[in-house]
Amino acid sequence: MGEMALPTRSGSTELRSLLYDRYMFWRKAKVEEQVRTWEIPESVFELLEILDAEYLILAPGEVVLRSSQGTAAMTMVKDGRLNSTPMLNLVRAVRRSNVYQEATVELPRGPIGPGTHDLLVRVSPIGEQGLVVVLIFDDSEFRRLDSIRRDFVANISHELKTPIGALSILSEAVLGASDDKEAVEKFAGRMQIEAKRLTDLVQEIINLSRLQDDDPLKNAIPHSIIDLINQAVDESRLTSEKRKISLVFLPLKDYLVLGDRGQLEMAISNLIENAINYSPDSTQVAISLNCKEGLVEISVSDQGIGIPEKEIERIFERFYRVDPARSRATGGTGLGLSIVKHVATNHGGDISVWSSEGAGSTFTIRLPEYIESESLVVTNQEEKI
C-alpha cells in the first residue's frame, strides 16, 4: 500500500479537519504495522538507559521505534518520525555508508527566541534489519559556562561594592555619633536598608546562577499557566495592597507549557513585581493570557512611568537600571528582567516589551504550547501497541 497524500485542497474547515484526522489515523496504523516486525533485544534498552545521553532507535523511513524522555523537549520527533533536518542528514549518511558517524548539531530550543541546544550526535547502525541508534549529548552548558562565569563575576564584584561600601561608611558614622541618639537611629535605619539591598542582591545572584547552570528542558514536565500566574499573583499580593495597586487576572482558557515550574513561576513573579515597583500608588497591573499559533503569551501591563525608547534595548542586560535613583528607592537589583529573559530563552521562548513614557509598559513572555499526545513505545515483538 502506497503512502496516502495529506489533503491540501481548499474546502470547509470541518472537511479538512475530518480528512486530516483520517490521514493521521491511517498513518499511525501504518507505523504500528511496521513496528511489529522489528525484534529489539531488551538488553539494548537496558544499555541505553544507563548511558548519560538521550537516544533514538530508528527503523527505515526514520520511524522512531523507541526514544528517551528528554528527546520530547528537544522537539526533534514529530508524528512518530525524526523531524530535524541536520540529524536526518547524519542518519542518512550512516545508512549509505553503514559506518558509525558523529557530528555537532545546533537545534533551536523552541519555534522562537535565540535559545539553542548544542548537541554532540553519534549515529550507528545496529543489527541487520536496517535499524539505527542515535545518541545525543547536550554540550550547551559546557560551551557557555566559561564565558558566562567570567562575565558574571565581573558584574558581581562591581555591584557588591556599592552596598558594602555604604555599610562601611554608615558603621563609621554610627561610631562617630555614639553620643547622638537621633543620629545613631538615622544611620542605623540606613544600614538596615543597605543590608536588605545586599541580601536581595545576593539572592538574585543565586537565582541567576542557578538559571545559567540548569537546563529546564532536561527533566521538563507540563505545567498549567493559570496555576503559575495565580501563584505569582498571590506572592505579590501583599506588596501591591500596601500601595493600593490592584492585580487583575481574568483568564479565559488554560494552556500547558513544558519546563521547570520554579523557573517559570520566578519569571512571571519578577514581571509582576517589576510592574508594581514602577507603578504609581492606586493604579492597576493587569495580567493576560493568550495563545497564538502554538505560542502561549503571558503579558503583564502597568500604568507606570514607562521606558524611554533609547533604553528599551538594554533593559534585559544584567544589572542595568533605567532609573538608578528609582531602583534604589524600590530596592531594585537590576537582575529581575535579566532573569526573566534567561527563563524565556531556556524554555525555547522569548520576551518583548512595549512602552510609552508616562503611559506604562507591557512585557510579554512567549513560550511554546505543550499539547499532550500519545507516544509510541515498543520494546519487543510481543508487546502490544
N, C-alpha and C positions, 0 to 999 in steps of 0.2 A: 504493500500500500504506500503510495507516494505521500509526500508532505502536503498537508492541507494549507492552502493560502489563507493568510489572515485577511478578512474582509476589509476593504478600504474604500469602497464606493460610497458616495454620499447617500443619505437616506435619513429616516427619522432616528432620533436618539434612541428610542426604545428598540428599534430593529437592529441598529448597530450594536447595542449592548447585548441583545439576545444572541446575535451571531458571534460576538466576541466570547461570550460565556461558553457557547457550544464548542468554539475552537479551542479554548483553554481546557475544557473537559476532555476533548479528543486528544490534545497534546499530552496531558497528564497521563491518560490511559496508555498512550503510545510509549511514553518514557517508562512507565511501570512495567509494561510488557518487555521492554528491552532489559530493564534492571534484573528481572527474574532469571535471565540467562547467565548472569555473572556469578562465579563462585569466588568469594574472597575469604581466605582463612581468617578466623577470629584473631589469630596471633598477630596478623598485620595491624589490626586496630589496637591491640594491646601495646604494640611497639610504638605506634604513632602517638598514643595518649601520653606516654611518658616523656616524649620529646618536648623541649621548650620551644615549640613552634606551632603555628596554625597549619592546617593541612586540608587538601582536597584530593579525593580519588576520582579520576575522570575516566569514563568509557568513551569509545569512539563517538565523534559528534560533540565532544566536550560536555557530555551529560554528567552531572555531579552525582556520583553514587553515594558518597559519604563526605561530610565536611565537619570540621571542628566548630565549636560555638563562636569563636572570635571572627570567623570569616564573614558572618552576617553583618557585623558592624563595619566591615570594610567595603560593603556593597559591591562585591566582585561576582556575585551569583544572582541571576535573575531567571525566574521561571524554570529553575532546576538545571540551568546551564551556566557555564563560565561566561562572564559578560565583560571582562576587562580586555581591551584590545592589546596592550603591551604583554599581558600574560598569555593571551591566546596566541600571539606570535611566537612566544617562547615555547609553548606546548607544541605547536605545530612544527617547530624546528626540531624538537625532540622526536616527534613522530616520524619525521622524514629521515633523520639520521639514526634513530633508535639508540642514541647515546645521551647520557646524562649531561645537562647543561644548567648553568646558573647565570643570573643577571640581577642588577639593581633596577627596581621599578618604582616609579613615583605615582601614587594613586591619590586622587582628591579624597578628603575626609567626608565630603558631602557634595551636593549639587551646587553649592555656593560657597563663598568665602575662600581665603587663601590657604587654609589648612591642608596639609598633605600627609600621607603615610609614605615614609621612605623605607622600602622593603627590599630585603635580600631574598630572592626567589630561587629555589632549587627544584628542578624538574627531572624526573627519571621514569623510564618505562619499567613496569613490573609484570612479570609473567608473560605468557604467550597469547593472551586474549585481547591485546591492544589497550590494556589499562595503563594509566599514567598516574603517578603520585606527585603532588605539588607541595613542597614545604615552604612556608612563608615566615620569615624572621623580620620583625619590625625594628629597624635601626633608627627610627626617627629621633627618639630621645637621646641616644648616644651621640648622634651627629650634632644636635643642637646644644648639648649640655655645656661644653666648654665656653662657647661664646656667650651663652645666656648668663652663666655664673660670673664671668669676668665683668660683664656689663652691670649685672645686678649688684655685685659687691661694691663697684664704684659708686652707684647710686645710693646704696645704703649708707656708706661712710659719709657721704655728703649730707644726707637728710638727717642722720642721727646727731650730727654736730649741733644743730640748732637747739633742740630741747635740752640736750645735755649741757651745752654752754649756758643756756638760760638758767638751768637748775644750779649750776656752779655759781653764777653771779648772784642769784637770789639768796643762796645759802650764805654767801659772804655778807650780803646786805642784812640778813637776819642777825648774824653775829655782831655786825657793827651797830645795830639798833636794838640791842638786847634790853636797854632800859626804856625803850619807847614801845609801850604795849600796842598802840594803834599801828605803828609802822610794822611791827612783827606780824600782826594779824594780816596786814595788807600783803606783805611779802610771802607769808605762809600760804595765803589764798592763791597767789600767783604760782607758787611752787606746786600746789595741788593740780592746777590747770595744766602746767607743763608736764607733770608726772603722768596725768591721764593721756595727754597727747603722745607722750613717749610710749605708753602702754598700747594705745591704739595703733601706733605706727608699727611697733614690733609685731602685733597680731596680724596686721595687714601684710607685713613682710612674710610672716609664716604662711599665711593663706596663699600668697602669690607663689612662694617657693614650692608649696605642695602642688599647685596647679601646673607648674613647669616640670615637675618631676613625675607626675602621674598621668597616664593616658586614660581618660574617662571611657573610651570605647573598648578598652581591653576586656573588661568584665561588665559591660554595659547591660542594663535591663530597662524595659519600657517604664515610663513614669507618666502619670496624669498631670497635665499642665495646670489644670484648675487646682489640684491639690497643692502643687508647688507655689502657685500665686497666693492662694489662701494662707499658706504657712508664712510666706514672706510678709503679707499684709498684717497678719497677727503680730509678728515680731516688731513691726514698725508702728503699731497702733499707739503705744504709749508716747512715743516721740511726737507723733502727729497731733494727738489730743492735747498735749501741753501747749501747742501753738495754734490750736483750733483749726488745723488743716484736715479736711475730710478726705478719706481714701475711698474711692469709688471703683468697684469692680463688679460688673454685671455680665457674666459670661452667658453666651447663647448655646455653646456647644463645647464639649471637651475634646482634647486631642492627646495623643501619646507621642512622647519623644524618647529616643533611646540614648541612655547616657548615665552619668553619675548623679544621684539625687542631691548629694551635698553641694556639688559644684553648681548645678542648675539653680538650686534654691538660693545659693550665695549670690549668683549673678543677678537674679530678679530682686533680691533684697537690697543689693547695692544700688540698683537703679531707683528703687522706691526711696531709699534713704537719701540718695543724691537729690531727688526731686523735692523732698521735704526740706533739706538743708538750704536749697537755693530758691525757696518759695516764701513770699511774704506770709505773715500770720493771717488766719481766717480766709485762706484760699482753698483750692481743691487740687488733688492729684488723682488723675484717672488712669486706670489700668485696663487695657482692652486686649482681647484675644481673637485671633482670626487665622484662617488658613487659606493660602493661595498657591495653586499649582504644586501641591505637595510640600509647601513650606509653612510651618507654624510661625505666626508673627505675634510677639508679645510686645506691646507698646506701653510706655509709661510717659504721660504728659503732665506738665506742671504749668502754673501761671506765674512763673518766676521772672528773674531778671533777664533771661536769655543769654545767648553766647555771641560775641562779635564774630562776624564771618571769617575774619582773618585768623581766629583762634580755633575754629572747628576742626581743622586738620590735625591739630596737636593734642586735643583733649584726651585721647586714649593713650598718650605716652605716660610711662611710669613717672610719678611724682610731679607731673605738670599740673599747674593750677592757673585757671583763667584769671582769678582774682585772689592773690595770696592773702590779702588782708581779710577777705570774706572767709577763706578757708581756715585761717587761724581762729576766727570768731566762732565758726561752726565745728571746729575740731577736725576738719578735713585733712586727710593724709596725702592726697594726690594719687592714691593707688586704686580707688574704687572702680573707676571706669576702665583702668588697665586690666583689672581682674575680670570685669565683665567681658572685655574683648578676648581675653585668653580662653574663658569658658566657651564663648560662642565659637571661636576658631577651632578649639579642640573637639567640639561636638559637630564639626562639619558645617557650621553656620557662619553668620556674620552679624555685625551691629552697625546701625546707621543712626544719624541724628538730623532732625530738622529743628531750626531755632530762629527766633526773631527777637532782637533786643527789645525788652520791655513787654513782650507778649508771651514769653515762655519757650519751653523746649519739649520735644518729643523724641525719646530714644526708643528704637525698635530692634529687638533681637529676632533674627530669623533662624530657625532650626529645621532640619529635615523631619517631616512627619513619619512616625513609625506606624506601619499598618501590619497587623498580625496576619500571617499566612501559614499554611501547612508546609512543614518541611519534610523532605523525602529522605529517610534514613534507612539504609539496608545494611545488614551485617553478613548475611549469607543467603544461599539459595532458598533455604526453607522458610525464611522469615516472611511473614505477611506484610503487605504494604497498606 
